[in-house]
Amino acid sequence: MNTLAQTGLQYPVLAHFLTTGAILFALGLVGFLSRRNLIIVFLCTELMFQGVVVTLVALSKYHMNITGQTFVIFVLTIAACEAALALALVVLLYRRKRTLDSQSLQELSG
């Protein structure tokens, strides 16, 4: 059985995980700012949360500290609550307006 060192592959370093987290967050932010469909906007916020989670886990593993991984559990719990509330609001808005376009919801702004 070949080990990772024998095959010439390198172990992923912290920079790889931080780059992955930053890319996930950036893609979510671009989608959040550029899309008008409320479901897509919601999914982009979840993608931003996952980018933060990857970064927290990588940093906690790198510093040999369990605090970051514990914080991830709280972030995922908050994300699940946010998902339930956002889905309920999207369903309510769709029933009232018959559209999920965020531009059609201008009457909600002050």
N, C-alpha and C positions, 0 to 999 in steps of 0.2 A: 504494500500500500504506500503510495507516494504521499509525503507530507507537503505542505505548502511551500516550505523552503526548498525541497528537492525539485519541485516543478519549476522553480524560477519565479514564481509569483510572489508578490509582496503583500504583507498584511496591510489592510487599509489603515491609514493614519488619521489623526484627528481632522486634518484639513479636508479629507474626502467627505467626512460626515458633515462638517460645517458647511462645505460647499453644497452638498445635497440639501441640507436644511435651508440654506439661503436661496437656492434655486426654487425649492418648493414654495417658500414664502413669496418670492418675487413673482412666480407664475400666478399664485393666488391673488396677489395684489393687483397685477395687471388685469386679470379677469374680473376682479371686483370693481375696478375703476372703469373698465371698458364695456362691460355687458349691461344689458337692460332687463333681461329676463330674471325675475326674482329667484327662481330655483338655481340658475347658474351662479348668481351672486352669492347665494347661500353656500353652494358647493365650493366656491372660491374662498370663502371665509374658513371653511373646514380645511381646505388645502393649506391655508396660512397657519392654522392651528397645528397641522401635522408637521409643517416645517419647523415650528417652534419645538414640538415634541422631539423631533430627530436631533435638534441642536442640544436640548436639555439632556437627553440620554447620552449623547456623545461626550458632552462636557463632564457629566457626572462619572462616566466610565473612565475618562482620561484622568480626572482628579481623584479617583478611587474613593468617591464619596457617594453615599446612597441618597443624599438630599435631593439631587436633581431627578433621580428616578422616582422618588416619592412625590415630588412636585408634579411629575408627569401624570400620576394617577389623578391628582386634583384637576389638572388641565383637561384630561379626557372626561372626567365627570362633568365639568362645566361645559365642555363641548357637547356632551350628550344632552344636557338640559337645554342648551342653546338650540340644538337640532330639533328637539321636541317643540319648543316654543316657536321657532321659525317656521316649521312645517305647519303648525296650527294657524299661524298668522297668514301664511301663503294660501292655505285652503280657504280661510275666511275671506281674504281679499279676492280670490278667484270667484267665490260664490257671489260676492257683491258686484264686482266689476266685470267679470267674465274675461279677464285678461291678466297676464302676469308681467306685462310691460311696466317697468318702473317709471317711465315717463308719463304714463297715464294716471299716475297717483299724485299729481301736482296739487290737488286740493288739500292734501294732508300737510303740506308745508305751510308755515306761518307766514 
